[in-house]
Amino acid sequence: AEPLPSLLSDADAFVTTSPSALSVTDTDAVESFVDAGGRTLVTSDPGGTGALTDFGSPFGVYGEAGYVYDMENNDANYLSVLVEPTGPGALTEGVEQVVLRGAAPVGAADSPATLATAETSRLSTTREAGSYGVAVRSDSLAVIGDSSFLEPENAGRADNAVLIGNVADFLVTGPNPDVSFGPGAGPGGAVPPGATVPPGGTTPPPEPPEPSGNETDPSGNATA
């Protein structure tokens, strides 16, 4: 399989449902990609919030331990929590309610939550009731504390399909990231925008065939 940094050199967007599966080199490459304006979606289920915080800390994004549940505002199951937008935004346009299953709380230091639970929800680790953020956006990075909403059987729940469409639009409408990768060119092999690979570096690999417009690796990562 082609290394992720090479794939990112030709990508406009990146998606991972498992930030814990990224190697140090891959994480550095994705961080450089985000810094260059590459639209990126990270979903993190409960149990993966530590890896999410490690990945998101340069952007002020973090995850909290545990999952949220709601005995009152749910979709026929206390783990299938109904969440709502906290305000207008590209990710929540046309969204009134979304169903997330056992979502992990996420937040950003400089940005309010994009989606949040009702005040009746509780956090599994503390049992404390309150509204918990479960999705945030920090410039070109969007983070959602659940990946199950992307599964076909859940797309028809509430406004999940609208959210999925908004996420897709977010990923494909950003600027083309000005970043390339090569050996010895900084964290993850990234070359800062406007710079070139120094003498002795390798030329970029040929553009891979893209019959579907996407490249996916076994770790749940995809580029577009």
N, C-alpha and C positions, 0 to 999 in steps of 0.2 A: 504494500500500500504506500502511496505517496505521503511523505511527511506533512503534517498539518501546516507548518510554516510555508511550505511550497504551495499548498492549496490556497492559503490565505493571500498569497501574492496576486492571485488572479480573481479573488472573490470580492463581491460587493457586500455580502452579509454572512454572518456566522450564527449557528444555533447549536447549543449543547443542552441536553437534559441530564447530564452527569458531570458537573465540574470536578468532582473528585477523581474522574478518570483521566483528567488532563495531566500530563507530565509537567515538570518544571519548565522545560523548554517550550512546550505547547502553551502553558499558561502565560509565559512571558510574551510569546508571539501574539496571543489573543489580546493581551493588554495593549501591546503596541498597535494592533489592528483597531481596537476601540479608540485609543488616543488619536489615531489618524482619521477618525470619523466613521469607521466601519460599523454599520448597524449590527448589533449583537443581541441575541435573546438567550438568557440563561434561565432554565427552570430548575428548581431544587426542591426535592421532596424532604420530609422529615428524615433526619439521619444524615443529610448531606449539607447541613447549614454551616458546619465548620469549614468545609471545603469552599462553600460559597463565600464565607467571610474572608478566607485567605485570598480568593480570587478577586473579590469586589472591594477589598480595603483600599486599593489605590484610587478608587472612584467614590469612596465614602459609602459603599453599599455593604450591608451586613445581613446575616441571618440569625435567628434566635432558635435555641434548642426547643424541641417539642413540636406539637401540632395543635391546631385550633379545632374545637368542636362546638356544636351549638344544639342544645336540646329543644329550642323553640324555632329558630329560623334555619330550617334545613329542607333538603329535598328528599323526604321520606327516610332519612338516615341521619343520625346526629353527626356523623363524620362528613356528610355531603353538605357542606356549609354554603349558605347563600351569602354572597358578598356583593357590594355595590360600589360604584365609582365615588370617589371623594370630591370630584369636581370635573369640569370639562377637560378633555385632552384627546390627542390623536388615538391613543390606545382604547379609550372608552367611548368614543363617539357612537351613539345609537345603543349603548349598553345600559340596561336598567338593573339587571341582576345576572350574576354568573354563579355557577355551581363549581366549587373546588372541593376536592375530597381530602380531608385530613391535611390541609395546607400548612406549610411552615411559615411562621411570621418572618417578614423581611422588612428592611427599612433602608433609608439613605440619610446621611448626615445633613445634606443641604436640600433635599427634596421631600415633599410630602408624599404619603402613600398614594398610589393611583387607584387601588382597590382596597377596601377594608371590610372587615366583618361587622356585624351588628354588636351593640353593647352587651347582648345576651350571650355572646360566645365566650369560651373559656380556653385557657392555655393548659395543655396536658401536664406540664411540669409543675405548675403552681396552683392550678384550679381557679385562678383568679379571673373574674369576669371583666370584660371590657372589649373595646373595639381594637382589633389588631390589623395592621397593614399586611397585605399578602401579595402586593405587587408594587413595584416602584420603577421609575425611569430616571436615569441620570444621563442626560444628553443622548449619546448614541447607544447606550446600554440600557436594556430593559430586563428586569428580573421578576419572575413570578414564582411564588413558593409552592407550586404544584405543577406536575406535568400531565396529570390524568385528563385535564380538560382538552388536550390535543387528541385524545384517543377517539376513533370514530363513534364508539358507542356512547360517548359523552357529549359529542358535538351538538346534539339536539336538545340538550338540557338548557333551560332558561335561554339566556342570550350568549351561550358559549360560542355558537357559530359566528356571531357578530364579532366577538372578541378575537377569535381565530383570524377572521378576515382583516381586522384592524392590525393585528400583529404582523400578518403577511404584508400589508401595505407599509407598515413601519420599516420592515426589513428591506423592501425593494425601492423605497422612495428617498433613501439617503444619498449623500454625495459619494462619488467614487473615492474610496480611501487611497491616499497617496502614500503607500508603504510597500516596500519589497523586503525580501529576506535573503540572506546569504551568510556563509560562514564568517564568524568573527566580526559581525557587524553590529554588535550591541546585544541587549537582552533578547533572547530568543532568536538571535540572528537578524533582528530588525534593522533596517536602514531608515533613519529619520527622513521625513518628507524633504525632497529636494537634494538629498545626498545620493551618492552612488556607491556601488560595491568597490572597495579598494582594489588596487592591482593584486593579482594572485587569487582573487575571489572567483567563484564560479558564475557562469551566466545562468539566468533563470531557466528552469526546465521548460520544455515546450508545453503549451496550454493543453491540458487533458481534454479528451472528448467529453462533451456534456449532453448526452442524448435527452436527459430530463431537466437540465439546467441546474442540477444539484449534485454535490458530491457528499457521500455519507460514509463514515468509518464505523467499525464495529463498536466503538465506545459511545455511540449516540450523538456524535458530532456531525454537523452538516454545514457545508458552505454553499453559497449561491452566487 
